[in-house]
Amino acid sequence: MITWRRVTGNDFPLLRHWLAQPHVARWWNHDTSVKGVERDFGPVARGEEPAEDLLVLLDGRPLGLVQRSRFADYPAYRDELAAVTEVADETMTLDYLIGDAEQVGRGHGPRMIRALVRATWRDHPYAPAVLIPVPLANRASWRALEKAGLCRVAEGELEPDSPAAGRAHYVYRATRPTRPRAADAARPGSG
């Protein structure tokens, strides 16, 4: 079962370990020193920054990290992506990793993404969509998004998180599901 909770300072040693793994470091260009992880993750963990860093658990054991944020809270990032595709302020984005290399390629990525997208509709009731840019070079990541049900909606040049990623990106979208109106649901043949 996939569950999650907010990252706390007690999780920083685990994040340092994960960020140093070659399969993560290739795409996540982070300083893995104690000070670097504190600088990058401390403000969110302390509630000083509006994003959410979520430690994802598989059957109660740490599996990965998902960062979830609203584009409205990061206008420079929103504006950069808006050059490639439409971005409403309340739209959310996710970034994710699986920390343990032995857990990669087992279908956990799509399950994790699918679960967090579904939770986004509940947790952020005004979010019309989730947009996720991913480097073209990171085939495993964009394939995980496709398996999770997201649709590729754009392609363009964006500033990469890691120099190894290159500027070419795909952008994937999940749109908030609409609920049928009560009258439509009661009509024969509507369900």
C-alpha angles and dihedrals in degrees: 000000000000115000134154145196136189117282115250131191088264088067095057095093089054091048090050089053094048095045090053093055111107094233089055100034091058090067103021108060099197135151101243096197118116090253093046094053091045090051094048100040105021099081093053093044090052093046093246093121125048098231124098123233107196126193105216117214129200110205088339096309123109111263108160152322130266122190113201125187145155117248089223088067092054106043096172090055091045091051093049092051092043088066086065104034142354113284121188114204095244092051113119131217133202133204119188148177139183107225104201113065090210089064094053117104095024098104095261094119096061091043091050093047093046091050094049094046090052090048090050091065090056098038096044107034094179096052109113093189149352116239121192123185114202130180114257087228092061097077094163091057097048091044088054089053091051092048088050089057102257119140126226106240105166147011127206150122118293134165106270124230088224127032089228090062098067126217098274110102140174118215119216126197138199113191121210108261115245121229117228114248113254091247091052093048091053094049115100112256093020097105 
